[in-house]
């Protein structure tokens, strides 16, 4: 399999963390690209031109982080990171959904601030930052209680928090989510996290 990533993409990092957790690094060839340069090889796999994008062993392309996570969790060896059914599954997917929302809000604010000053929307930036302010306490109430398993929800949330540190350090999110901060400090030493740093 071949995975297209961008070095600072939190979406791609979530997929990389899952691959490490499944101890399947040797099963996936990772190709770094700059999606903003519109590389033809990326667009051939994912017509939207976004990362991550996966080429399966069967030769077909798969896009969108959630779909790639679902696919790799099913086909790679090892225990699944997404519980198969019941309350544990919905709890994990609930955390993952909020984590994806946090990534979306953090990335949206970064993207808006990179536009030329005359074309930026302060209202859009404020809306993204307000979403971050709501999401951190919501995750603070959910994630530490699931400390017994580093599941799919935890993977996405960990990558979202790491991205906040990378791009939004001034927000000091730990003050709004102290239990979440303690959880993140504990899992930051996992090989899947230290082996997939941004940059």
DOPAVO-955285 format. One record per atom (N, C-alpha, C): residue number from 0; residue in one letter; atom name; x, y, z. Coordinates in Angstrom, 2 decimals. Example, Ala and Ser with C-alpha at 12.3 -4.5 7.8 and 13.67 -1.06 7.14 Angstrom:
BEGIN
    k  r   a       c1       c2       c3
    0  a   N    13.19    -5.69     7.80
    0  a  CA    12.30    -4.50     7.80
    0  a   C    13.20    -3.30     7.80
    1  s   N    12.85    -2.25     7.08
    1  s  CA    13.67    -1.06     7.14
    1  s   C    12.90     0.03     7.87
This chain:
BEGIN
    k  r   a       c1       c2       c3
    0  x   N     0.84    -1.19     0.00
    0  x  CA     0.00     0.00     0.00
    0  x   C     0.88     1.24     0.00
    1  x   N     0.31     2.32    -0.49
    1  x  CA     1.04     3.58    -0.55
    1  x   C     0.17     4.68     0.04
    2  x   N     0.74     5.45     0.95
    2  x  CA     0.01     6.51     1.64
    2  x   C     0.65     7.85     1.33
    3  x   N    -0.14     8.78     0.81
    3  x  CA     0.33    10.14     0.56
    3  x   C     0.03    10.99     1.79
    4  x   N     1.06    11.70     2.26
    4  x  CA     0.91    12.53     3.45
    4  x   C     1.61    13.87     3.23
    5  x   N     1.27    14.83     4.08
    5  x  CA     1.99    16.09     4.16
    5  x   C     2.58    16.16     5.56
    6  x   N     3.82    16.65     5.71
    6  x  CA     4.51    16.55     7.00
    6  x   C     3.80    17.20     8.18
    7  x   N     3.01    18.25     7.94
    7  x  CA     2.36    18.93     9.06
    7  x   C     0.85    18.69     9.10
    8  x   N     0.36    17.71     8.35
    8  x  CA    -1.08    17.44     8.33
    8  x   C    -1.50    16.60     9.54
    9  x   N    -2.38    17.14    10.39
    9  x  CA    -2.88    16.33    11.51
    9  x   C    -3.77    15.19    11.03
   10  x   N    -4.41    15.37     9.88
   10  x  CA    -5.24    14.31     9.31
   10  x   C    -4.37    13.11     8.93
   11  x   N    -3.27    13.39     8.22
   11  x  CA    -2.35    12.33     7.83
   11  x   C    -1.69    11.70     9.05
   12  x   N    -1.38    12.52    10.04
   12  x  CA    -0.70    11.97    11.22
   12  x   C    -1.58    10.95    11.93
   13  x   N    -2.87    11.18    11.96
   13  x  CA    -3.77    10.20    12.61
   13  x   C    -3.65     8.84    11.93
   14  x   N    -3.55     8.83    10.61
   14  x  CA    -3.40     7.57     9.89
   14  x   C    -2.05     6.94    10.21
   15  x   N    -1.00     7.75    10.25
   15  x  CA     0.33     7.23    10.57
   15  x   C     0.37     6.63    11.97
   16  x   N    -0.28     7.29    12.92
   16  x  CA    -0.31     6.77    14.29
   16  x   C    -1.01     5.42    14.32
   17  x   N    -2.12     5.30    13.62
   17  x  CA    -2.81     4.01    13.58
   17  x   C    -1.92     2.92    12.99
   18  x   N    -1.20     3.24    11.92
   18  x  CA    -0.30     2.26    11.30
   18  x   C     0.76     1.82    12.30
   19  x   N     1.31     2.76    13.05
   19  x  CA     2.31     2.41    14.07
   19  x   C     1.69     1.56    15.17
   20  x   N     0.49     1.92    15.61
   20  x  CA    -0.17     1.15    16.66
   20  x   C    -0.45    -0.29    16.21
   21  x   N    -0.70    -0.47    14.93
   21  x  CA    -0.95    -1.81    14.38
   21  x   C     0.35    -2.54    14.06
   22  x   N     1.48    -1.87    14.32
   22  x  CA     2.82    -2.44    14.07
   22  x   C     2.91    -2.92    12.62
   23  x   N     2.48    -2.03    11.72
   23  x  CA     2.43    -2.38    10.30
   23  x   C     3.16    -1.36     9.43
   24  x   N     4.18    -0.74     9.99
   24  x  CA     4.92     0.28     9.24
   24  x   C     5.50    -0.29     7.95
   25  x   N     5.89    -1.55     7.98
   25  x  CA     6.50    -2.18     6.81
   25  x   C     5.47    -2.52     5.73
   26  x   N     4.19    -2.37     6.03
   26  x  CA     3.14    -2.71     5.07
   26  x   C     2.72    -1.52     4.21
   27  x   N     3.14    -0.31     4.60
   27  x  CA     2.65     0.89     3.93
   27  x   C     3.83     1.78     3.53
   28  x   N     3.94     2.08     2.25
   28  x  CA     4.94     3.01     1.76
   28  x   C     4.40     4.42     1.92
   29  x   N     5.14     5.26     2.64
   29  x  CA     4.69     6.63     2.90
   29  x   C     5.37     7.58     1.93
   30  x   N     4.58     8.38     1.24
   30  x  CA     5.09     9.34     0.27
   30  x   C     4.70    10.75     0.70
   31  x   N     5.68    11.58     0.98
   31  x  CA     5.42    12.96     1.35
   31  x   C     5.17    13.82     0.12
   32  x   N     4.13    14.64     0.17
   32  x  CA     3.80    15.54    -0.94
   32  x   C     3.39    16.89    -0.38
   33  x   N     3.44    17.90    -1.25
   33  x  CA     2.89    19.21    -0.94
   33  x   C     1.56    19.32    -1.67
   34  x   N     0.44    19.13    -1.00
   34  x  CA    -0.84    19.14    -1.71
   34  x   C    -1.15    20.46    -2.37
   35  x   N    -0.56    21.55    -1.86
   35  x  CA    -0.82    22.88    -2.43
   35  x   C    -0.15    23.07    -3.79
   36  x   N     0.80    22.20    -4.12
   36  x  CA     1.43    22.28    -5.45
   36  x   C     0.68    21.44    -6.48
   37  x   N    -0.44    20.85    -6.08
   37  x  CA    -1.30    20.06    -6.97
   37  x   C    -0.55    18.96    -7.71
   38  x   N     0.15    18.08    -6.98
   38  x  CA     0.86    17.00    -7.67
   38  x   C    -0.10    16.03    -8.36
   39  x   N     0.23    15.70    -9.59
   39  x  CA    -0.65    14.84   -10.38
   39  x   C    -0.81    13.46    -9.75
   40  x   N     0.27    12.94    -9.13
   40  x  CA     0.18    11.59    -8.56
   40  x   C    -0.78    11.56    -7.38
   41  x   N    -0.88    12.65    -6.63
   41  x  CA    -1.86    12.71    -5.54
   41  x   C    -3.27    12.84    -6.11
   42  x   N    -3.46    13.70    -7.08
   42  x  CA    -4.78    13.91    -7.64
   42  x   C    -5.31    12.66    -8.34
   43  x   N    -4.40    11.82    -8.83
   43  x  CA    -4.83    10.58    -9.47
   43  x   C    -5.43     9.62    -8.44
   44  x   N    -4.98     9.73    -7.20
   44  x  CA    -5.51     8.88    -6.12
   44  x   C    -6.73     9.53    -5.47
   45  x   N    -6.63    10.82    -5.22
   45  x  CA    -7.71    11.57    -4.59
   45  x   C    -7.96    12.83    -5.41
   46  x   N    -9.01    12.85    -6.22
   46  x  CA    -9.27    14.00    -7.09
   46  x   C    -9.41    15.33    -6.36
   47  x   N    -9.71    15.29    -5.04
   47  x  CA    -9.79    16.56    -4.30
   47  x   C    -8.41    17.15    -4.06
   48  x   N    -7.36    16.33    -4.21
   48  x  CA    -6.01    16.82    -4.00
   48  x   C    -5.62    16.96    -2.54
   49  x   N    -6.38    16.33    -1.65
   49  x  CA    -6.09    16.44    -0.21
   49  x   C    -5.35    15.20     0.30
   50  x   N    -4.64    15.39     1.40
   50  x  CA    -4.02    14.28     2.11
   50  x   C    -4.75    14.10     3.44
   51  x   N    -4.73    12.85     3.93
   51  x  CA    -4.07    11.67     3.39
   51  x   C    -4.86    11.06     2.23
   52  x   N    -4.14    10.28     1.44
   52  x  CA    -4.76     9.51     0.37
   52  x   C    -4.03     8.17     0.30
   53  x   N    -4.78     7.11     0.16
   53  x  CA    -4.22     5.77     0.22
   53  x   C    -4.44     5.03    -1.09
   54  x   N    -3.39     4.35    -1.56
   54  x  CA    -3.52     3.39    -2.66
   54  x   C    -3.47     2.01    -2.02
   55  x   N    -4.51     1.23    -2.18
   55  x  CA    -4.58    -0.09    -1.55
   55  x   C    -3.72    -1.09    -2.31
   56  x   N    -3.57    -2.27    -1.73
   56  x  CA    -2.82    -3.34    -2.42
   56  x   C    -3.52    -3.76    -3.70
   57  x   N    -4.81    -3.48    -3.80
   57  x  CA    -5.55    -3.83    -5.01
   57  x   C    -5.43    -2.75    -6.08
   58  x   N    -4.79    -1.62    -5.72
   58  x  CA    -4.53    -0.57    -6.69
   58  x   C    -5.57     0.53    -6.78
   59  x   N    -6.58     0.52    -5.92
   59  x  CA    -7.57     1.59    -5.97
   59  x   C    -7.33     2.60    -4.85
   60  x   N    -7.79     3.82    -5.08
   60  x  CA    -7.54     4.90    -4.15
   60  x   C    -8.63     5.07    -3.12
   61  x   N    -8.24     5.55    -1.96
   61  x  CA    -9.19     5.82    -0.88
   61  x   C    -8.81     7.16    -0.25
   62  x   N    -9.80     8.02    -0.08
   62  x  CA    -9.58     9.35     0.49
   62  x   C   -10.37     9.52     1.77
   63  x   N   -10.12    10.62     2.45
   63  x  CA   -10.74    11.03     3.71
   63  x   C   -10.20    10.21     4.89
   64  x   N    -9.77    10.93     5.89
   64  x  CA    -9.12    10.32     7.04
   64  x   C    -9.96     9.22     7.68
   65  x   N   -11.23     9.50     7.92
   65  x  CA   -12.07     8.51     8.62
   65  x   C   -12.17     7.21     7.83
   66  x   N   -12.26     7.33     6.49
   66  x  CA   -12.39     6.13     5.67
   66  x   C   -11.09     5.34     5.65
   67  x   N    -9.97     6.04     5.58
   67  x  CA    -8.67     5.37     5.57
   67  x   C    -8.42     4.68     6.91
   68  x   N    -8.76     5.37     8.00
   68  x  CA    -8.61     4.75     9.32
   68  x   C    -9.46     3.48     9.42
   69  x   N   -10.67     3.55     8.94
   69  x  CA   -11.57     2.40     9.00
   69  x   C   -11.00     1.24     8.19
   70  x   N   -10.53     1.54     6.98
   70  x  CA   -10.00     0.50     6.11
   70  x   C    -8.75    -0.14     6.70
   71  x   N    -7.79     0.67     7.10
   71  x  CA    -6.53     0.12     7.61
   71  x   C    -6.74    -0.63     8.92
   72  x   N    -7.66    -0.16     9.74
   72  x  CA    -7.93    -0.87    10.98
   72  x   C    -8.48    -2.26    10.70
   73  x   N    -9.18    -2.39     9.57
   73  x  CA    -9.78    -3.69     9.22
   73  x   C    -8.78    -4.62     8.53
   74  x   N    -7.89    -4.08     7.68
   74  x  CA    -7.05    -4.96     6.86
   74  x   C    -5.66    -5.20     7.44
   75  x   N    -5.19    -4.31     8.31
   75  x  CA    -3.86    -4.51     8.88
   75  x   C    -3.93    -5.51    10.03
   76  x   N    -2.83    -6.19    10.31
   76  x  CA    -2.84    -7.18    11.40
   76  x   C    -2.99    -6.52    12.76
   77  x   N    -3.23    -7.35    13.75
   77  x  CA    -3.34    -6.86    15.11
   77  x   C    -4.78    -6.57    15.51
   78  x   N    -4.96    -6.31    16.78
   78  x  CA    -6.29    -6.03    17.31
   78  x   C    -6.82    -4.74    16.73
   79  x   N    -8.12    -4.69    16.45
   79  x  CA    -8.69    -3.45    15.90
   79  x   C    -8.67    -2.34    16.93
   80  x   N    -8.42    -1.12    16.47
   80  x  CA    -8.44     0.04    17.35
   80  x   C    -9.84     0.61    17.49
   81  x   N   -10.75     0.17    16.64
   81  x  CA   -12.14     0.57    16.76
   81  x   C   -12.93    -0.61    17.32
   82  x   N   -13.52    -0.48    18.49
   82  x  CA   -14.32    -1.58    19.02
   82  x   C   -15.36    -2.02    18.01
   83  x   N   -15.62    -3.33    17.89
   83  x  CA   -16.48    -3.83    16.81
   83  x   C   -17.95    -3.47    16.95
   84  x   N   -18.44    -3.34    18.18
   84  x  CA   -19.87    -3.06    18.33
   84  x   C   -20.16    -2.60    19.75
   85  x   N   -21.42    -2.27    19.98
   85  x  CA   -21.88    -1.93    21.31
   85  x   C   -21.45    -0.55    21.79
   86  x   N   -21.67    -0.27    23.07
   86  x  CA   -21.37     1.05    23.63
   86  x   C   -19.91     1.48    23.46
   87  x   N   -18.97     0.52    23.53
   87  x  CA   -17.56     0.89    23.40
   87  x   C   -17.27     1.46    22.01
   88  x   N   -17.92     0.89    20.97
   88  x  CA   -17.73     1.40    19.62
   88  x   C   -18.22     2.83    19.49
   89  x   N   -19.44     3.07    19.99
   89  x  CA   -20.01     4.41    19.84
   89  x   C   -19.24     5.43    20.67
   90  x   N   -18.73     5.02    21.82
   90  x  CA   -17.92     5.94    22.64
   90  x   C   -16.63     6.30    21.91
   91  x   N   -15.99     5.30    21.31
   91  x  CA   -14.75     5.56    20.57
   91  x   C   -15.01     6.47    19.37
   92  x   N   -16.08     6.19    18.62
   92  x  CA   -16.39     7.02    17.45
   92  x   C   -16.83     8.41    17.86
   93  x   N   -17.47     8.53    19.02
   93  x  CA   -17.85     9.86    19.51
   93  x   C   -16.60    10.69    19.79
   94  x   N   -15.61    10.08    20.45
   94  x  CA   -14.36    10.80    20.72
   94  x   C   -13.65    11.14    19.40
   95  x   N   -13.66    10.19    18.47
   95  x  CA   -13.02    10.44    17.17
   95  x   C   -13.70    11.60    16.44
   96  x   N   -15.02    11.64    16.48
   96  x  CA   -15.75    12.71    15.79
   96  x   C   -15.41    14.08    16.38
   97  x   N   -15.36    14.16    17.71
   97  x  CA   -14.99    15.42    18.33
   97  x   C   -13.53    15.78    18.02
   98  x   N   -12.67    14.77    17.97
   98  x  CA   -11.28    15.01    17.61
   98  x   C   -11.15    15.53    16.19
   99  x   N   -11.90    14.94    15.26
   99  x  CA   -11.90    15.44    13.88
   99  x   C   -12.41    16.88    13.84
  100  x   N   -13.43    17.17    14.64
  100  x  CA   -13.95    18.53    14.70
  100  x   C   -12.91    19.51    15.20
  101  x   N   -12.12    19.08    16.19
  101  x  CA   -11.07    19.94    16.72
  101  x   C   -10.00    20.20    15.66
  102  x   N    -9.64    19.15    14.92
  102  x  CA    -8.67    19.34    13.83
  102  x   C    -9.24    20.31    12.79
  103  x   N   -10.49    20.12    12.42
  103  x  CA   -11.11    20.98    11.41
  103  x   C   -11.08    22.45    11.84
  104  x   N   -11.43    22.69    13.11
  104  x  CA   -11.46    24.07    13.60
  104  x   C   -10.05    24.66    13.65
  105  x   N    -9.10    23.89    14.14
  105  x  CA    -7.73    24.39    14.24
  105  x   C    -7.14    24.65    12.85
  106  x   N    -7.38    23.72    11.92
  106  x  CA    -6.88    23.89    10.57
  106  x   C    -7.58    25.06     9.87
  107  x   N    -8.88    25.18    10.09
  107  x  CA    -9.63    26.27     9.46
  107  x   C    -9.10    27.63     9.86
  108  x   N    -8.76    27.80    11.14
  108  x  CA    -8.21    29.07    11.60
  108  x   C    -6.85    29.34    10.96
  109  x   N    -6.02    28.29    10.86
  109  x  CA    -4.70    28.44    10.23
  109  x   C    -4.87    28.84     8.76
  110  x   N    -5.75    28.15     8.06
  110  x  CA    -5.96    28.42     6.64
  110  x   C    -6.43    29.86     6.42
  111  x   N    -7.37    30.32     7.23
  111  x  CA    -7.89    31.67     7.07
  111  x   C    -6.81    32.72     7.33
  112  x   N    -5.98    32.48     8.32
  112  x  CA    -4.92    33.45     8.64
  112  x   C    -3.83    33.50     7.58
  113  x   N    -3.74    32.46     6.75
  113  x  CA    -2.73    32.45     5.70
  113  x   C    -3.19    33.17     4.42
  114  x   N    -4.44    33.51     4.37
  114  x  CA    -4.92    34.28     3.23
  114  x   C    -4.33    35.68     3.28
  115  x   N    -4.23    36.38     2.16
  115  x  CA    -3.78    37.78     2.20
  115  x   C    -4.64    38.57     3.18
  116  x   N    -4.02    39.48     3.91
  116  x  CA    -4.70    40.20     4.98
  116  x   C    -6.01    40.83     4.52
  117  x   N    -6.02    41.36     3.31
  117  x  CA    -7.21    42.04     2.82
  117  x   C    -8.37    41.08     2.56
  118  x   N    -8.05    39.79     2.47
  118  x  CA    -9.08    38.80     2.15
  118  x   C    -9.44    37.91     3.34
  119  x   N    -8.81    38.13     4.46
  119  x  CA    -9.13    37.33     5.65
  119  x   C   -10.49    37.72     6.21
  120  x   N   -11.13    36.74     6.85
  120  x  CA   -12.40    36.99     7.51
  120  x   C   -12.21    36.84     9.02
  121  x   N   -12.13    37.95     9.75
  121  x  CA   -12.03    37.85    11.21
  121  x   C   -13.18    37.05    11.82
  122  x   N   -14.36    37.17    11.23
  122  x  CA   -15.51    36.43    11.75
  122  x   C   -15.30    34.92    11.61
  123  x   N   -14.71    34.49    10.49
  123  x  CA   -14.44    33.07    10.29
  123  x   C   -13.40    32.58    11.27
  124  x   N   -12.36    33.37    11.49
  124  x  CA   -11.32    32.99    12.46
  124  x   C   -11.93    32.87    13.85
  125  x   N   -12.72    33.86    14.24
  125  x  CA   -13.36    33.83    15.56
  125  x   C   -14.26    32.61    15.71
  126  x   N   -14.95    32.24    14.63
  126  x  CA   -15.84    31.08    14.70
  126  x   C   -15.03    29.80    14.93
  127  x   N   -13.90    29.66    14.24
  127  x  CA   -13.05    28.49    14.44
  127  x   C   -12.50    28.45    15.86
  128  x   N   -12.04    29.59    16.35
  128  x  CA   -11.46    29.63    17.70
  128  x   C   -12.53    29.36    18.76
  129  x   N   -13.76    29.84    18.52
  129  x  CA   -14.85    29.56    19.46
  129  x   C   -15.16    28.07    19.49
  130  x   N   -15.07    27.41    18.33
  130  x  CA   -15.30    25.97    18.30
  130  x   C   -14.22    25.24    19.10
  131  x   N   -12.98    25.68    18.98
  131  x  CA   -11.90    25.08    19.78
  131  x   C   -12.20    25.25    21.26
  132  x   N   -12.65    26.44    21.65
  132  x  CA   -12.95    26.71    23.05
  132  x   C   -14.06    25.78    23.58
  133  x   N   -14.98    25.39    22.73
  133  x  CA   -16.05    24.47    23.16
  133  x   C   -15.59    23.02    23.14
  134  x   N   -14.78    22.68    22.14
  134  x  CA   -14.38    21.29    21.97
  134  x   C   -13.42    20.80    23.05
  135  x   N   -12.52    21.65    23.49
  135  x  CA   -11.55    21.21    24.49
  135  x   C   -12.24    20.77    25.79
  136  x   N   -13.15    21.56    26.36
  136  x  CA   -13.85    21.08    27.56
  136  x   C   -14.70    19.84    27.31
  137  x   N   -15.29    19.74    26.12
  137  x  CA   -16.09    18.55    25.80
  137  x   C   -15.21    17.31    25.80
  138  x   N   -14.04    17.41    25.20
  138  x  CA   -13.12    16.28    25.19
  138  x   C   -12.53    16.03    26.57
  139  x   N   -12.36    17.09    27.35
  139  x  CA   -11.85    16.95    28.71
  139  x   C   -12.75    16.03    29.54
  140  x   N   -14.04    16.07    29.25
  140  x  CA   -15.00    15.24    29.98
  140  x   C   -15.05    13.81    29.46
  141  x   N   -14.52    13.55    28.26
  141  x  CA   -14.67    12.24    27.64
  141  x   C   -13.40    11.41    27.59
  142  x   N   -12.29    12.03    27.25
  142  x  CA   -11.11    11.24    26.92
  142  x   C   -10.44    10.59    28.12
  143  x   N   -10.16    11.31    29.21
  143  x  CA    -9.46    10.64    30.32
  143  x   C   -10.20     9.45    30.88
  144  x   N   -11.52     9.44    30.78
  144  x  CA   -12.29     8.30    31.28
  144  x   C   -12.03     7.04    30.45
  145  x   N   -11.52     7.23    29.25
  145  x  CA   -11.22     6.09    28.37
  145  x   C    -9.74     5.75    28.38
  146  x   N    -9.08     6.03    29.48
  146  x  CA    -7.63     5.90    29.57
  146  x   C    -7.15     4.46    29.47
  147  x   N    -8.04     3.52    29.59
  147  x  CA    -7.62     2.12    29.60
  147  x   C    -7.25     1.61    28.20
  148  x   N    -7.71     2.28    27.15
  148  x  CA    -7.43     1.81    25.80
  148  x   C    -7.05     2.97    24.90
  149  x   N    -5.99     2.78    24.14
  149  x  CA    -5.63     3.78    23.14
  149  x   C    -6.31     3.36    21.84
  150  x   N    -7.56     3.77    21.72
  150  x  CA    -8.38     3.33    20.60
  150  x   C    -8.41     4.39    19.50
  151  x   N    -9.29     4.17    18.53
  151  x  CA    -9.35     5.09    17.39
  151  x   C    -9.69     6.51    17.83
  152  x   N   -10.60     6.65    18.76
  152  x  CA   -10.93     7.98    19.27
  152  x   C    -9.72     8.66    19.88
  153  x   N    -8.95     7.90    20.65
  153  x  CA    -7.76     8.46    21.28
  153  x   C    -6.72     8.87    20.25
  154  x   N    -6.58     8.08    19.19
  154  x  CA    -5.64     8.41    18.12
  154  x   C    -5.94     9.78    17.54
  155  x   N    -7.20    10.00    17.18
  155  x  CA    -7.58    11.26    16.54
  155  x   C    -7.44    12.43    17.50
  156  x   N    -7.87    12.24    18.74
  156  x  CA    -7.77    13.33    19.72
  156  x   C    -6.31    13.68    19.99
  157  x   N    -5.46    12.68    20.12
  157  x  CA    -4.04    12.95    20.36
  157  x   C    -3.44    13.78    19.23
  158  x   N    -3.78    13.45    17.99
  158  x  CA    -3.25    14.20    16.85
  158  x   C    -3.82    15.62    16.80
  159  x   N    -5.06    15.76    17.21
  159  x  CA    -5.67    17.10    17.26
  159  x   C    -4.97    17.98    18.30
  160  x   N    -4.69    17.42    19.46
  160  x  CA    -4.03    18.20    20.51
  160  x   C    -2.60    18.55    20.12
  161  x   N    -1.91    17.62    19.49
  161  x  CA    -0.55    17.90    19.02
  161  x   C    -0.57    19.03    17.99
  162  x   N    -1.60    19.06    17.16
  162  x  CA    -1.71    20.12    16.16
  162  x   C    -2.01    21.46    16.83
  163  x   N    -2.81    21.46    17.88
  163  x  CA    -3.02    22.70    18.63
  163  x   C    -1.70    23.23    19.16
  164  x   N    -0.86    22.35    19.69
  164  x  CA     0.44    22.78    20.18
  164  x   C     1.30    23.34    19.06
  165  x   N     1.21    22.74    17.88
  165  x  CA     2.03    23.17    16.75
  165  x   C     1.59    24.53    16.22
  166  x   N     0.30    24.73    16.06
  166  x  CA    -0.20    25.93    15.36
  166  x   C    -0.90    26.95    16.24
  167  x   N    -1.32    26.54    17.44
  167  x  CA    -2.12    27.44    18.28
  167  x   C    -1.63    27.44    19.73
  168  x   N    -0.33    27.47    19.90
  168  x  CA     0.22    27.44    21.25
  168  x   C    -0.28    28.56    22.14
  169  x   N    -0.56    29.71    21.53
  169  x  CA    -1.00    30.86    22.32
  169  x   C    -2.37    30.66    22.94
  170  x   N    -3.12    29.68    22.46
  170  x  CA    -4.45    29.45    23.02
  170  x   C    -4.39    28.82    24.41
  171  x   N    -3.27    28.20    24.74
  171  x  CA    -3.10    27.57    26.06
  171  x   C    -4.29    26.69    26.40
  172  x   N    -4.55    25.72    25.52
  172  x  CA    -5.73    24.87    25.68
  172  x   C    -5.74    24.06    26.97
  173  x   N    -4.57    23.81    27.53
  173  x  CA    -4.51    22.98    28.75
  173  x   C    -5.25    23.60    29.91
  174  x   N    -5.35    24.91    29.95
  174  x  CA    -6.10    25.56    31.02
  174  x   C    -7.59    25.29    30.92
  175  x   N    -8.09    24.99    29.74
  175  x  CA    -9.51    24.70    29.54
  175  x   C    -9.80    23.21    29.64
  176  x   N    -8.74    22.40    29.63
  176  x  CA    -8.93    20.96    29.71
  176  x   C    -7.85    20.30    30.54
  177  x   N    -7.83    20.51    31.85
  177  x  CA    -6.73    19.98    32.68
  177  x   C    -6.64    18.46    32.69
  178  x   N    -7.78    17.77    32.72
  178  x  CA    -7.74    16.30    32.70
  178  x   C    -7.26    15.82    31.33
  179  x   N    -7.68    16.50    30.29
  179  x  CA    -7.24    16.19    28.93
  179  x   C    -5.74    16.41    28.80
  180  x   N    -5.25    17.47    29.41
  180  x  CA    -3.82    17.77    29.38
  180  x   C    -3.02    16.67    30.08
  181  x   N    -3.52    16.20    31.21
  181  x  CA    -2.83    15.12    31.94
  181  x   C    -2.80    13.84    31.09
  182  x   N    -3.93    13.55    30.46
  182  x  CA    -4.01    12.38    29.58
  182  x   C    -3.01    12.50    28.43
  183  x   N    -2.97    13.65    27.80
  183  x  CA    -2.09    13.87    26.67
  183  x   C    -0.62    13.74    27.09
  184  x   N    -0.29    14.23    28.27
  184  x  CA     1.08    14.11    28.76
  184  x   C     1.47    12.65    28.93
  185  x   N     0.51    11.82    29.35
  185  x  CA     0.82    10.41    29.55
  185  x   C     1.00     9.67    28.23
  186  x   N     0.18     9.99    27.25
  186  x  CA     0.25     9.21    26.00
  186  x   C     1.29     9.77    25.03
  187  x   N     1.83    10.93    25.31
  187  x  CA     2.79    11.57    24.40
  187  x   C     4.07    10.75    24.22
  188  x   N     4.34     9.85    25.17
  188  x  CA     5.55     9.03    25.08
  188  x   C     5.33     7.73    24.31
  189  x   N     4.11     7.47    23.85
  189  x  CA     3.87     6.25    23.08
  189  x   C     4.72     6.26    21.82
  190  x   N     5.28     5.12    21.43
  190  x  CA     6.08     5.08    20.20
  190  x   C     5.33     5.57    18.96
  191  x   N     4.03     5.34    18.92
  191  x  CA     3.26     5.79    17.75
  191  x   C     3.18     7.30    17.68
  192  x   N     3.28     7.96    18.83
  192  x  CA     3.24     9.43    18.88
  192  x   C     4.63    10.00    18.62
  193  x   N     5.62     9.47    19.31
  193  x  CA     6.98    10.00    19.13
  193  x   C     7.53     9.67    17.75
  194  x   N     7.02     8.62    17.13
  194  x  CA     7.52     8.22    15.81
  194  x   C     6.82     8.90    14.65
  195  x   N     5.87     9.79    14.94
  195  x  CA     5.13    10.45    13.88
  195  x   C     5.03    11.96    14.11
  196  x   N     6.09    12.55    14.62
  196  x  CA     6.06    13.97    14.93
  196  x   C     5.89    14.81    13.67
  197  x   N     5.31    16.00    13.84
  197  x  CA     5.16    16.93    12.71
  197  x   C     6.53    17.40    12.25
  198  x   N     6.62    17.71    10.97
  198  x  CA     7.86    18.29    10.45
  198  x   C     8.47    17.50     9.38
